Amino acid sequence: MKSIQVENHGARNEISRHDDAILDNVHVIFKGNDNRIIFERVCLNNVVIEIHGSDNEYQFVEDCCVCNFRIQSRANNGAERTVDRTRLLVGRAVQISEGSAMFGADDTCIEIHHATTVVKANFFAVERETSIVVGERCLFSWNIDLRTSDWHSVFDMESGQRINPPKSVVLGPRVWIGSDVRILKGVTIGEGSVVGVGSIVTKDVPANCAAAGNPARVIRHNVRWNHDSWVKGADAEVVELTADPSV
Ligand SMILES: CC(C)(COP(=O)(O)OP(=O)(O)OC[C@H]1O[C@@H](n2cnc3c(N)ncnc32)[C@H](O)[C@@H]1OP(=O)(O)O)[C@@H](O)C(=O)NCCC(=O)NCCS
């Protein structure tokens, strides 16, 4: 079952892996030097990691499970540029089914903290010194994009000033992001909040709110959500299962 196929075109690149890691293909390319990947006791399946640059460090902490999640450090604007000093943290017991992490500039960082679940999301840290930090026990549905930059600059014609600078994105603990959501540069979402399906989030969302729409606005204050409510409501009574079909 164990498998990692490495193409190493640099020097002093390192993969450290715990003996108990469960790996099924993982396929790493190093084009640069002094890069480090740490797999603790994790479960990985078909992950592809392409590091084009130097001094990048990607860490997968104990008990995380990562499937079809492509990780790239490189900038692609015409000619390929390398990217240095990027950091990825996939925390303890994080589960990621599908998506990608793209580091498009030097000194960018993506952190997904412990027990967060991602069905399908793309994380783009695309301009220098920006980060995406996701707190613990968050839930991401499918088709979600988070980005720290618009990728292209927009300028005021009179002053010549850039009007869309990049900014980091921060999600507090226990945030639930519904399906088909876009979270744009500079957004902070407070602890325990919910973002409704199809929303485009351009401004901060306070803690314990539901926000929705395009652009997303707070639609409810003072809410909490339940991780497993689709199985059983928060206040549902426990039903004993029985082998007798007539019961
Ligand atoms: C955010 C959410 C939880 C709110 O549910 P709710 O509290 O029952 O809210 P309601 O449906 O009563 O809507 C309240 C108001 O917000 C609006 N609204 C709700 N969700 C919206 C959305 N996604 N986009 C735009 N407006 C929305 C409603 O039209 C309503 O507006 P009104 O007061 O003008 O009539 C729910 O709408 C949602 O989007 N859930 C995420 C579903 C999902 O993606 N699941 C994937 C599985 S992880």
Ligand as a Chemical Component Dictionary entry (heavy atoms), coordinates in Angstrom:
data_LIG
# 
_chem_comp.id                   LIG 
_chem_comp.type                 NON-POLYMER 
_chem_comp.pdbx_formal_charge   0 
_chem_comp.three_letter_code    LIG 
# 
loop_
_chem_comp_atom.comp_id 
_chem_comp_atom.atom_id 
_chem_comp_atom.alt_atom_id 
_chem_comp_atom.type_symbol 
_chem_comp_atom.charge 
_chem_comp_atom.model_Cartn_x 
_chem_comp_atom.model_Cartn_y 
_chem_comp_atom.model_Cartn_z 
_chem_comp_atom.pdbx_ordinal 
LIG C1  C1  C 0 -27.395 30.036 6.034  1  
LIG C2  C2  C 0 -28.517 29.068 6.304  2  
LIG C3  C3  C 0 -28.089 28.035 7.373  3  
LIG C4  C4  C 0 -29.675 29.912 6.851  4  
LIG O1  O1  O 0 -30.793 29.072 7.125  5  
LIG P1  P1  P 0 -32.084 29.698 7.914  6  
LIG O2  O2  O 0 -31.625 30.235 9.224  7  
LIG O3  O3  O 0 -33.134 28.637 7.895  8  
LIG O4  O4  O 0 -32.470 30.958 7.049  9  
LIG P2  P2  P 0 -33.774 31.218 6.166  10 
LIG O5  O5  O 0 -33.871 30.212 5.058  11 
LIG O6  O6  O 0 -34.949 31.366 7.072  12 
LIG O7  O7  O 0 -33.431 32.612 5.511  13 
LIG C5  C5  C 0 -33.345 33.819 6.272  14 
LIG C6  C6  C 0 -33.168 34.946 5.249  15 
LIG O8  O8  O 0 -31.875 34.815 4.622  16 
LIG C7  C7  C 0 -32.013 34.599 3.202  17 
LIG N1  N1  N 0 -31.048 33.545 2.840  18 
LIG C8  C8  C 0 -30.882 32.333 3.441  19 
LIG N2  N2  N 0 -29.881 31.648 2.837  20 
LIG C9  C9  C 0 -29.453 32.431 1.834  21 
LIG C10 C10 C 0 -28.446 32.267 0.851  22 
LIG N3  N3  N 0 -27.675 31.170 0.811  23 
LIG N4  N4  N 0 -28.221 33.282 -0.014 24 
LIG C11 C11 C 0 -28.979 34.401 0.034  25 
LIG N5  N5  N 0 -29.948 34.613 0.958  26 
LIG C12 C12 C 0 -30.172 33.637 1.830  27 
LIG C13 C13 C 0 -33.454 34.148 3.007  28 
LIG O9  O9  O 0 -33.928 34.478 1.734  29 
LIG C14 C14 C 0 -34.173 34.901 4.099  30 
LIG O10 O10 O 0 -34.328 36.230 3.665  31 
LIG P3  P3  P 0 -35.630 37.126 4.142  32 
LIG O11 O11 O 0 -35.465 37.304 5.628  33 
LIG O12 O12 O 0 -35.464 38.383 3.352  34 
LIG O13 O13 O 0 -36.821 36.313 3.789  35 
LIG C15 C15 C 0 -28.947 28.283 5.031  36 
LIG O14 O14 O 0 -29.691 29.145 4.188  37 
LIG C16 C16 C 0 -27.775 27.770 4.214  38 
LIG O15 O15 O 0 -27.310 28.383 3.256  39 
LIG N6  N6  N 0 -27.218 26.568 4.634  40 
LIG C17 C17 C 0 -26.037 25.984 3.997  41 
LIG C18 C18 C 0 -26.441 24.734 3.225  42 
LIG C19 C19 C 0 -25.261 24.014 2.663  43 
LIG O16 O16 O 0 -24.473 24.549 1.914  44 
LIG N7  N7  N 0 -25.132 22.734 3.027  45 
LIG C20 C20 C 0 -24.046 21.924 2.535  46 
LIG C21 C21 C 0 -23.762 20.788 3.459  47 
LIG S1  S1  S 0 -22.306 21.079 4.444  48 
# 
loop_
_chem_comp_bond.comp_id 
_chem_comp_bond.atom_id_1 
_chem_comp_bond.atom_id_2 
_chem_comp_bond.value_order 
_chem_comp_bond.pdbx_ordinal 
LIG C1  C2  SING 1  
LIG C2  C3  SING 2  
LIG C2  C4  SING 3  
LIG C2  C15 SING 4  
LIG C4  O1  SING 5  
LIG O1  P1  SING 6  
LIG P1  O2  DOUB 7  
LIG P1  O3  SING 8  
LIG P1  O4  SING 9  
LIG O4  P2  SING 10 
LIG P2  O5  DOUB 11 
LIG P2  O6  SING 12 
LIG P2  O7  SING 13 
LIG O7  C5  SING 14 
LIG C5  C6  SING 15 
LIG C6  O8  SING 16 
LIG C6  C14 SING 17 
LIG O8  C7  SING 18 
LIG C7  N1  SING 19 
LIG C7  C13 SING 20 
LIG N1  C8  SING 21 
LIG N1  C12 SING 22 
LIG C8  N2  DOUB 23 
LIG N2  C9  SING 24 
LIG C9  C10 SING 25 
LIG C9  C12 DOUB 26 
LIG C10 N3  SING 27 
LIG C10 N4  DOUB 28 
LIG N4  C11 SING 29 
LIG C11 N5  DOUB 30 
LIG N5  C12 SING 31 
LIG C13 O9  SING 32 
LIG C13 C14 SING 33 
LIG C14 O10 SING 34 
LIG O10 P3  SING 35 
LIG P3  O11 DOUB 36 
LIG P3  O12 SING 37 
LIG P3  O13 SING 38 
LIG C15 O14 SING 39 
LIG C15 C16 SING 40 
LIG C16 O15 DOUB 41 
LIG C16 N6  SING 42 
LIG N6  C17 SING 43 
LIG C17 C18 SING 44 
LIG C18 C19 SING 45 
LIG C19 O16 DOUB 46 
LIG C19 N7  SING 47 
LIG N7  C20 SING 48 
LIG C20 C21 SING 49 
LIG C21 S1  SING 50 
# 
